[in-house]
Amino acid sequence: MTAARVTIEPVRSFEAVGRAWQALEAEAGPIPPFRAWSWVGCLAEERYPDPWLARAEAGGRTVGLALFNRARGRLLLAESGEAARDAPFVEHNGPLVAAAAAPGTAAALLAAAWRARGVRRLRLSGVEPALAQAAGGVAVRHLIRPAPFVELDRVRAAGGDPLALLSANARQQLRRTLRHLGAAGPLVLTRAATPAEAAGFLDRLIALHQADWQGRGRPGAFADPFMPRFHHALVARGFAAGGIDLWRLAAGGRELGYLYALTRAGHVCLYQGGFVRAAAADHRPGLAAHVLAIAETARRGDRIYDFLAGQARYKRSLATASRDLAWVELARPGSAAAWAARLRRLVQRARQTRVDDIA
């Protein structure tokens, strides 16, 4: 396909953007759930008070879209720039691009951000590092976080047993956990079967999650009222289409906790969990739920069980691979912020070179 023509302009109608986005999803091939309109467009009027849309067109057809919000001189990809509205943490972020689009279309959509009025900086959260580098600008903030995941083909090749892929020590600990939790009766992981049941599972997950974290003196992920409201809206939008997994873990009929995942094209993203607080070292229902969910998603033919970004020990223990995601803020080339960032890097390199020479 020929190179696309890219434009960027303020959004006049989220309804029109939604229609265009969903039409393009059909041509985009496998995409992470965070790039689907069910996520990007959820409560869009609240999340994007000053929205801008970059559009790539080739041959009279739309081949790429990227939705931004403008806030305080920044253009943010699929974020608002307000902490409460961005609490629904986005990962595997990026423009939506047709599978047949010319190479470089995604980068061109991001680079178009510099043409929006009043924009001095571009913020990209949870994107592939190579895409952040291709967006133009100079990084003034840059964070790389690993996102561990399980390759479900390997689980299937191991006879469907996730424990077979782990170290001997990890296997021993997890089997002890499964025996301890199953002492009260068989461990059962049940997926919500209806939208109403999914909403109920989400309510219980939130209650358990908040009780656990507040018991540790922390606010918890759902402390701000927008967070549960967003996720209830997301579940209502996505469950019927198969884009949501909400699982309940029980032993002998006794509730132990819940897992919440976003799914798309075999990519299962484990977004949040809520579990009964641990009463003993072997009482680790979250680990047990993940083991059973990995086995279940392998059985149903999914490709990836994704723990998302973070270095929690359980993620490293259960994962079979990892990829990097980047959180960056880019300054306009030639700006004072860009020159200051370059100067800081030069100073850091000089200091590191001096340390290496001394060593």
C-alpha positions in Angstrom: 0.0 0.0 0.0 1.2 3.5 -0.7 2.2 5.9 2.0 -0.7 7.4 3.8 -1.7 11.1 4.1 -2.0 12.0 7.8 -4.2 14.7 9.3 -5.0 15.8 12.8 -7.9 17.8 14.0 -10.2 18.3 17.0 -12.9 15.7 17.5 -16.4 17.0 16.8 -18.4 13.7 17.4 -17.3 10.7 19.5 -20.1 8.8 17.8 -18.5 9.3 14.4 -15.0 8.4 15.8 -16.5 5.2 17.3 -18.0 4.2 13.9 -14.7 4.8 12.1 -12.7 3.1 14.8 -14.8 0.0 14.9 -14.7 -0.3 11.1 -10.9 -0.1 11.1 -10.7 -2.7 13.9 -12.0 -5.2 11.3 -9.0 -4.5 9.1 -6.4 -4.3 11.8 -5.8 -7.9 12.5 -5.0 -9.1 16.1 -4.7 -6.1 18.4 -4.4 -5.8 22.2 -7.6 -5.1 24.0 -6.4 -1.6 25.0 -6.6 -0.5 21.3 -10.2 -1.6 20.8 -12.9 1.0 20.9 -14.5 -0.8 23.9 -11.5 0.5 25.9 -10.5 3.7 24.0 -14.1 4.9 23.7 -15.3 4.0 27.2 -16.7 7.1 28.9 -14.8 9.1 26.2 -16.7 12.3 26.8 -15.3 12.4 30.4 -11.8 11.1 29.6 -11.1 13.4 26.7 -12.3 16.9 27.4 -10.2 18.3 24.5 -9.9 15.4 22.1 -7.9 15.3 18.9 -7.9 12.6 16.2 -5.1 11.8 13.9 -6.2 10.0 10.7 -4.2 8.2 8.1 -5.8 7.8 4.6 -4.5 5.9 1.6 -6.5 5.2 -1.6 -9.5 7.0 -0.3 -9.7 4.7 2.8 -8.9 5.2 6.4 -5.9 3.0 7.3 -4.9 4.4 10.7 -6.4 6.3 13.7 -5.0 7.7 17.0 -7.1 9.4 19.6 -5.4 12.0 21.9 -6.4 14.5 24.5 -4.9 18.0 24.8 -4.1 19.2 28.3 -1.7 22.0 29.5 0.3 22.0 26.2 0.5 18.3 26.0 -1.1 15.8 23.7 -1.7 12.4 25.4 -2.4 9.2 23.5 -5.5 7.5 24.8 -5.2 9.4 28.2 -6.7 12.6 29.6 -3.7 14.1 31.6 -5.8 14.0 34.8 -4.7 11.5 37.4 -8.2 10.3 38.4 -9.4 9.8 34.7 -6.1 8.0 33.9 -6.3 5.6 36.8 -7.6 3.0 34.4 -4.0 2.2 33.5 -3.4 1.8 29.7 -0.8 -0.7 28.4 0.0 -2.1 24.9 -1.0 1.4 23.8 -0.7 2.7 20.3 -2.5 3.8 17.2 -5.0 1.6 15.5 -3.6 0.7 12.0 -4.9 -1.6 9.2 -2.8 -4.7 8.7 -2.3 -3.7 5.0 -1.2 -0.1 5.8 2.3 1.0 4.7 5.2 0.6 7.1 5.6 3.6 9.3 1.9 4.5 9.4 1.7 4.2 13.2 4.8 6.4 13.7 3.3 9.0 11.2 0.1 9.2 13.3 2.1 9.9 16.4 4.3 12.4 14.7 1.2 14.3 13.5 0.7 15.3 17.1 3.3 18.0 16.7 1.0 19.8 14.3 -1.9 20.2 16.8 -2.3 23.8 18.0 -0.6 24.7 21.2 1.2 21.4 21.7 4.6 21.5 23.2 4.9 17.9 24.4 3.6 14.4 23.6 3.0 11.8 26.2 2.9 8.1 25.3 2.1 5.6 28.0 2.6 1.9 27.7 3.8 1.8 24.1 6.4 -0.3 22.4 9.8 1.4 22.9 10.5 1.5 19.1 7.2 3.3 18.5 8.1 5.9 21.1 11.5 6.5 19.4 9.8 6.9 16.0 7.3 9.6 17.2 9.8 12.4 17.0 10.6 14.9 19.7 13.2 14.5 22.5 12.5 12.4 25.6 12.3 14.5 28.8 10.9 11.5 30.8 11.5 7.9 29.9 10.6 4.8 31.8 10.9 1.2 30.6 9.0 -1.5 32.4 9.0 -5.2 31.7 5.6 -6.9 31.0 5.9 -10.6 31.8 3.6 -13.1 30.0 2.9 -16.8 29.5 3.2 -18.3 26.0 0.1 -20.6 26.0 1.4 -22.7 23.2 4.0 -23.9 25.6 1.4 -24.8 28.2 -0.5 -26.8 25.7 2.7 -28.5 24.6 3.3 -29.4 28.3 -0.1 -31.2 28.4 -2.0 -28.2 29.7 -0.1 -28.0 33.1 1.3 -24.5 33.7 3.4 -25.9 36.6 5.4 -28.1 34.2 7.1 -24.9 32.8 8.3 -23.6 36.2 11.4 -24.2 38.2 11.4 -27.0 40.7 11.3 -24.6 43.6 8.3 -22.7 42.1 6.5 -25.9 41.4 6.9 -27.1 45.0 5.7 -23.9 46.5 2.6 -23.7 44.2 1.6 -27.3 44.8 1.8 -26.7 48.5 -0.4 -23.6 48.1 -2.9 -25.6 46.0 -3.1 -28.4 48.6 -3.5 -25.9 51.4 -6.3 -24.0 49.7 -8.0 -27.2 48.5 -8.1 -28.7 52.0 -11.6 -27.2 52.5 -12.9 -28.7 49.2 -12.0 -28.7 45.5 -10.6 -25.5 44.1 -12.9 -24.3 41.3 -12.4 -21.3 39.0 -15.7 -20.1 37.5 -16.0 -17.6 34.7 -19.0 -15.2 34.9 -21.6 -16.5 32.4 -23.8 -13.4 32.0 -23.4 -9.6 32.1 -25.3 -9.5 35.4 -23.0 -12.1 36.9 -19.9 -10.3 35.6 -21.1 -7.1 37.2 -21.6 -8.9 40.5 -18.1 -10.5 40.3 -16.6 -7.1 39.6 -18.3 -5.7 42.7 -16.9 -8.5 44.9 -13.5 -8.1 43.4 -13.5 -4.3 44.1 -14.7 -4.9 47.7 -12.0 -7.6 48.4 -9.3 -5.6 46.7 -10.1 -2.4 48.6 -10.3 -4.3 52.0 -6.9 -5.9 51.3 -5.1 -2.8 50.3 -6.7 -0.5 52.9 -5.7 -3.1 55.5 -2.1 -2.5 54.5 -2.6 1.3 54.9 -2.8 1.9 51.1 -5.8 3.5 49.2 -6.3 0.7 46.7 -6.8 0.9 43.0 -10.5 1.7 43.2 -10.4 4.4 45.8 -11.4 7.2 43.4 -15.1 6.7 42.4 -14.3 7.1 38.7 -12.3 3.8 38.7 -15.2 1.4 39.5 -17.6 3.5 37.3 -15.2 3.1 34.4 -14.7 -0.6 34.8 -18.4 -1.3 35.3 -19.0 0.6 32.0 -16.2 -1.3 30.3 -17.7 -4.7 31.4 -21.1 -3.6 30.3 -19.6 -2.7 26.8 -17.3 -5.6 26.4 -18.7 -8.7 28.1 -21.3 -9.7 25.6 -18.7 -9.5 22.8 -16.3 -11.8 24.7 -13.8 -9.1 25.5 -14.0 -9.6 29.3 -13.1 -12.4 31.6 -14.2 -12.3 35.3 -13.3 -15.4 37.2 -14.4 -16.4 40.8 -12.1 -18.7 42.8 -13.7 -20.9 45.4 -12.8 -23.9 47.6 -15.6 -26.1 48.8 -18.0 -23.4 47.8 -16.2 -20.7 49.9 -15.2 -17.5 48.1 -11.5 -16.9 47.9 -11.3 -14.2 45.3 -11.6 -12.9 41.7 -9.6 -12.2 38.6 -10.5 -9.6 36.0 -9.0 -9.7 32.5 -9.4 -7.9 29.1 -9.2 -10.2 26.1 -8.9 -9.7 22.4 -7.8 -12.2 19.6 -6.3 -14.6 22.1 -4.4 -12.0 24.1 -5.6 -12.2 27.7 -4.5 -9.2 29.8 -4.8 -9.7 33.5 -5.9 -6.3 34.7 -6.8 -6.7 38.4 -7.6 -9.1 41.2 -9.3 -9.1 44.6 -8.7 -11.9 47.1 -9.5 -12.8 50.7 -6.6 -11.5 52.8 -3.9 -14.1 53.5 -4.2 -15.8 56.9 -1.0 -17.9 56.5 2.0 -18.2 54.2 0.4 -20.9 52.2 -2.9 -19.0 51.8 -2.1 -17.4 48.4 -5.4 -17.5 46.5 -4.1 -15.1 43.8 -1.4 -17.5 42.8 -3.8 -20.4 42.7 -6.3 -18.4 40.6 -3.5 -17.5 38.1 -2.5 -21.1 37.7 -6.0 -22.3 37.1 -6.7 -19.4 34.7 -3.5 -20.1 32.7 -4.7 -23.7 32.3 -8.2 -22.6 31.3 -7.0 -20.0 28.7 -4.6 -22.6 27.3 -7.5 -25.1 26.9 -9.8 -22.6 25.1 -7.0 -21.8 22.6 -5.8 -18.3 23.6 -2.2 -17.2 22.7 -0.9 -15.1 25.5 -1.7 -14.8 29.2 -0.3 -11.3 29.9 0.5 -10.1 33.5 1.0 -6.6 32.2 3.8 -4.3 33.3 5.4 -4.7 36.7 8.1 -6.7 38.5 5.9 -8.4 41.1 7.5 -11.7 42.2 4.5 -13.8 41.2 4.6 -12.5 37.6 8.3 -13.4 37.3 7.6 -16.8 38.8 4.8 -17.8 36.5 5.8 -16.1 33.2 7.7 -17.8 30.4 8.7 -14.6 28.6 8.6 -10.8 28.9 8.5 -7.7 26.6 9.3 -4.1 27.4 6.8 -1.2 27.4 7.7 2.5 27.5 6.2 5.5 29.3 7.7 8.6 27.7 7.1 12.3 27.5 8.6 14.0 24.4 9.4 17.7 24.0 9.1 19.5 20.7 12.5 19.4 18.9 14.4 22.7 19.3 12.5 23.7 22.5 14.2 24.7 25.7 13.0 21.5 27.3 14.5 19.4 24.5 17.8 21.2 24.8 17.8 20.7 28.6 17.1 17.0 28.2 19.9 16.6 25.7 22.3 18.4 28.1 21.3 16.2 31.0 22.0 13.1 29.0 25.4 14.4 27.9 26.3 15.2 31.5 25.2 11.7 32.6 27.2 10.0 29.9 30.3 12.1 30.8 29.9 11.1 34.4 29.4 7.4 33.5 32.5 7.5 31.2 34.6 9.0 34.1 33.4 6.3 36.5 34.2 3.6 33.9 37.7 5.0 33.4 38.4 5.1 37.1 37.1 1.5 37.6 
